[in-house]
Amino acid sequence: MAVLLETSKGNVVIDLLCDDAPRTCLNFLKLCKIRYYDHCKFFDVQKDFVCQTGDPTNSGDGGASVFGLLAKDDEKLRYFEDEIHATRKHDKIGTVSMAPRGRNGNASQFVITTREGAVDALDGTRTIFGEVSEGLDVLRAINGVYVDENGRPWQNVRIKRTIVLDDPFDDPPGLEALIPSGTPPRNEEAEDDRLEDDFDVEAELNKDASVVEEEKRDREAHNRAVVLELIGDLPDAEAKPPEEGLFVCKLNPVTTDEDLEIIFSRFGKVLSCDVIRDFKTGASLGYAFVNFEHRHEAEAAYFKMDNVLIDDRRVHVDFSQSMHHLWKNFKR
């Protein structure tokens, strides 16, 4: 049971303690599922203590439980009861607990401890429901931001979005209606005079605009790759398409792996040749991946084989952008 928080400082994965705090974990998971935390700021960062977030108004006074949202913002259901266990302690960095408004006053706000050791002052007063399993470096970066006398960062640190990695709970009735079709809009009324999370002071002062934009795209691409790795769409966040691979499409359904391998092997050693087929019927989907031992072999095949007739079909050949071959090796 886990959730990924994609923040403006990087990605954080929280493992949930569903056996200890089932109602709290259900609330957190379903709020993540409806994108309730998107754009929420870490509005209170107490260095070497905790950082607090989870309020869509970013004021520290807002937020509601998923039960209250399902009940059309019924004030009686806005909060839910504590699930405090004497054996659970805030004994390490990355402990995640609720930020209640008094006893049994849990809604949506939560804190993450940023002290390397124990935070005894919170024990016995807050429901502990998770711990950071990945992204402690991100947590330390948040801990180190510049803040004002109230703990509010001078440059906003936001939860950009949440991704539920594993959810053992059934959705309560009515939840589907609360799930947005895309990223929820940012609450413009809650904007303040702080630097926005994507503003880079050094870049603005010292770098050419094109360089800044390119670096920003690279960071965003890396963050997306990490997300794809976590949800299983990439074997590794740093994986790149092989330079020795070709993509062949517009194939005749009768063309087989062996046929293609014989044809392409005149350009060099073919390490693999896979015609992609329907997993139920076994019928060819009309495209294939061919991987050579060396890049120059793939280049030679690309220049010679594009638009060539194979089994009475004029095929198209291009360099592959797929991770198909990498996934095969990864699964082995």
N, C-alpha and C positions, 0 to 999 in steps of 0.2 A: 504494500500500500504506500504509494508515493506520489508526490506532486513536484513539478518543476516550476520554479519561479524564474522567469526571464526578466532580469532587472537591467537598469541602465549601467550597472557596474559589471554585469556578467550573469551567468546562470547558477542557480542554487537549487539543489534537490533536497526535499524534506521527506524523510521516512516517517510514516505515521504510526502511532501506538494505538491501534484500533481496539486491542483487547483491554487496555487500561482506560481509554476514554472514547467509547464507541459513539456517543451522541455528539461529542465535540468534533471527532474526526469526520462523522457524517456531515455535520454543518460545514466544516472547512472544505471538504471535497466537493460538495454541491455548490458552494459559493464560487469555488474555482471553476467548476463546470459551466456556470452561467456567466463567467468572465466578470464577476463582481469586483475582483481586485485589480482589473486592468486600469492602469494609470494612477493607482494609489501611490502616494509618496511615503517614504520613510520620514515622517514628519517630526519624529523625536529620536535623536541619536545621542545617547549618553555614553561617552567614551569609556571603554572597558567595563561596561555594565550591560545595557540592552539597546536595541534599536526597535522602534515601534512603527507599525503600519497597519493597513487593513481598513482604513476609514475613507470611503469614497469622497467625502467632503474635504478630506485632508486638513481638518480642523482639530481632530482629537475628540470631538463631541458627537460624531456621526457613526453610521453603520448599524446594520440590523442582522439578525440571524436569518438563515434561509427559511426557518419556520415562520418568522414574522413576515418575510417577503411573500411566502406562499399564502399567508392569511391576509393578504392585501394590506400589509403594514399595520396589522393589529398591534397596538402598543403593548398589550398583555403578552404577546408572543415574540416581541422584539428580542427578548433575552431568554436564556435557558440556564439550567442549573449547573453548578460546579461538578466536576468529576476529579476530585483531589485525592491522591493516594499518598499515604505517609511515607511509603518506600521510594516514591519518585522524587528526585531532587534536581535542582538546577545546578548540577555538579560539573558541567563542562561547557566549553564554548559550543554554540550552535543548538542549545536547548530551546525548543519552541513551546511557548505557553500562551494562554489567552490573556488579554488585557481587559479585565472585567470592570464594570461600573459598580463596584461593591459586591457583596455576597450574592451568588447566583445571578450575576449581571453580565453574563457572557453574550456577545453579539457577533461581530466580525473582526474586531481589532485583536491583534496578537503582537507578541514581542519575541525577539530572538536574542539570546544572551551573546555578548561579544567579549566577555572576559575569558581568559584562557583557563581559569580555574572555576571554583564554585561561586554562585551568587546566592548566598544563604538567605538574604533578605526577602527573596521571592517565595521561598519554600513554605508550603502550607496555606498559601493565599491564592494561588493561581493553578489552573488546570494545565498540566503538562501533557501535550498531545503529539509531540514529534521531536525529531532531532535532525540537524543538517548532516547528510551523508556525503554530499559532494558540493564543492563551492565554498569551502572555508576561507579560501583566499579572497573570494568576493566579499564575504562577510567582514573580513579584516579591512578590506578597502572601504566598505561603508563605515566601519568603526573609525576610520582615520580621516573622514571628511571634515571640513571646516564648518563649524556651527555657530549660531548666535548664543546669547545668554540663556535662551529657552530650549536649546538643543536642536533647533530647526536648521538644517543645512543651508548654507548660502547658495549652494548649487543643488537643485532638486535631484534626488535619487528616487527613481520610480520603479514600481513593478510594471513592466511593459505588458506582460501577459502571463497567464498561468496555463500549464498543460497537465492534465491528470494522467499519470503514468499507470496507475493501478487503483481501481475502485471496487471494493468488495460489497458495497451497499447498493441495493436497488434504488432507483430514483423515486422520490415521493411523488404522489399524484400532483399534477400541475407544474412540475419542474420544467418539462419540455417547453412550455409556453414562455419561460423566462430565459431560455437559451438564445442569445442573439445570433443572427445569420452571419455576422462578421465582427470585426473589432469594434467594441462600443466607442462612441465619441468621447473625447476628453471633456470634462466639466469645465467650460471656459469661465464660469462664474467664480470658480475656486482658484483662478490664477492669481499669482502674487508678483512681487517685485524681485523674486530670486532668479538667478541664472537657470535656464532650462537644462535638463539633464544631458542634452546632446551638444551643449555649447562647450567648445574646447578653447580655453583662453590662450594657451601657448600657440595653438594652431592659428587662431585668428590674428595673433600679433606677428608671428614669425614665418608662417608658411603661405605658399601660393595657394589660391583657392582650389585649383584643380588637384593639387596634392592632398589637401584636406578632404575633398570629396572622395577621392580614390581610397584613402585610408578608412574613411567612414564606411564605404561599401565593403571593403575587405573585412572590417570588424563585424558588420551585419551578416555577411556571408558565412563567416566562421561561427557566429552564434547560431545561425540557422542549421549549419552542419552538425553542431553539437546536439541540437534538438532532434534532428533526424537520426543521429546515432542512438540517442536515448530511447526513441520510440521504435527503433528497429528498421528504419529505412536506409541506413548507411552502415556498413561494417565498421567504419572508423571515421571520426570527424575530419581527419586529415587525408582521407582517401581521395584520390584523383583518378579520372579515367585513364587507362593504360594507353601510352602513345603508340603501342604496337597493335592496337585493336581497330578493326573496321566494322562498320555497320552496313549490311547488305539488305536492301528491301525490294519490293515489287517482284518477289520470287514466284515462280510457278509452284502451285501446291504439290506437284509431284517431285520437286527437287529435294534431295535428301542431304544429310550431313556429309555422307561419303562423296556425293557428287561434287559438292562445293569444295571439299578438302582437296580432291584431285585437281580441280580447276585452279585453285589458288596456290597449291603447293609448288607450282612452277616459278613462283616469285621468292620462295624461301621456305624454311621449316614452319609448318603450321602447328602451333601448340594445341589449339582447340578450334572446333568449328561446330557451332550449334544452331540448327534451325529451330526457332521457337515455335512450340506447338500448344494447342489448347490442352489444358491439364485434364479435361474430362474426355474429350473425343480423340485427342491425339492428332487432330488435323493441323496442318501447317498454317501459321498465321501470316505467312508471306514475308518474313524477315529473319535475318540471322546475324550472328556475331562471329567474326573470324579473327583469331589472335595469332600473330607471328612471334618468332623469337626475337627479331630485331626491328627497330623502327624503320630503317631504310627499306626493308622488305615490304612493310605495310604501305609505305609511300609509293613504291613501285607498283604494287597491286592497285592502289587507289587511282593512279594516273592511267593505268592500262585497262582496268575492268569496269569503270563507270560507263553506263549506257551500252554494255555488251549484252548480246543475246545469250541467255542460258535457258535451255528447255523452252525455246520459242517465246521467252519473256525478256524484254529489255530491262535489265536491273539497274538500280541506282546504288552507288557505293560512296560512302563517306567515312570520315574518321569517327569512331564511336565515342559517345559521351556517357555511355552506360557503365554501371558498376557490376554488370552481369558476371564477368569473369572473376572479379574480386570476391563477389558473394560466393561463387562456387568454391574458391579456395578457402574462404573464411569458414564456410559450413563444414568443410572437411576437418 
